[in-house]
């Protein structure tokens, strides 16, 4: 792969509303805590993390012509993301993600309103926007509808196509394009849902099953448990770096950004995986996705100190 390949991220752009409880959350009553609003959406979070890693990614998505949408688009541009392909749409509301976190930072519950993402126009191989056509790596995520994912896979040509399963509920949207994926990012529960296997299936077995379906490189994360990396059928088990979690929001997005940033500079899958794990460890020790503490130098320092 050539030096510093341009990256495009296709997916959801939200406003995240994150509530941190001051005491354990209980049903049927209010809980004291802090509520903050931040840019979010899986696609936007990955793009923000990539921008922190000096990649200046292209972001393809939609926001509503409303205060949330205009604010988040301006913010994404300000942090170094190319938003020329982010469309502001009349009559559609900007996506929103609402999360409730327990005092220890763990996720108690979340709701995602991503209807606008389903309205994205499908790319055509012979009529790609210039910004998208110039990118050698595309990352799609399964907030996109199956028809959109199929269109992306059909239009990718010789580009490297990566995908993120996002959630157990949406993971199977990637089934029809598994043999078109160069890199698949998933976690253990999402991989089980994608393959329709029991949740306690060994990660190595799921990686082998995904490779048999045509995926070239598969990264299966499992929180603080070991990462399973399959690269062209060769599996490795990698222990994550130690971290003291403050907020798990964006941990998976940071892993993807760290991995793809390394990949875009020609590093191997194993080197990319280590950088992804370092990016994830840095992120969970801060608040929110793509924190200011995330940088290329911070990743290298984290790896050198381990």
ABEGO torsion letter per residue (X at the ends): XBBGBBBBBBEBBBBBBBBBBABBBBBGBBBBEBBBBBBBEAAAAAAAAAAAAGAGBBBBBBBBBBAAAAAAAAAAAAAGBBAAABBBBBGBBBBBBBBBBBAAGBBABBBBBAAAAAABBBBBAAABBAAAAABABBBBBAABBAAAAAAAAAAAEABBBBBBAGBAAAAAAAAAAAAABABBBBBAAAAAAAAGBBAABBAAAAAAAAAAAGBABBBBBBEABBBBBBBGGBBBBBBBBBBBBABABGAAAAAAAAAAAAAAAGBBAAAAAAAAAAAAAAAAABBEBGBAABBAAAAAAAAAAX
